[in-house]
Amino acid sequence: MRTTEIIKEIQNLPIRKRIYVLEKTIHSIGKQADAIEMKKAAEALYVDYASDKELTGFTALDFESFYEAR
């Protein structure tokens, strides 16, 4: 389906359903933008985390059992 056909179909929907489509589309765009930003941030910091012992010091505890104090 082409973009123009999709737009025409949306225009034929009742207002409530058009708003629903719009909300879902905006939510989808936001999730995708967040994922892209997180990936960029992880890539930018990868070298630091791979080589800086101060940033990786707590990885020695990765396999320790963790009990939450209440």
Order of alpha helices (4+ residues) and beta strands (2+ residues): alpha-alpha-alpha
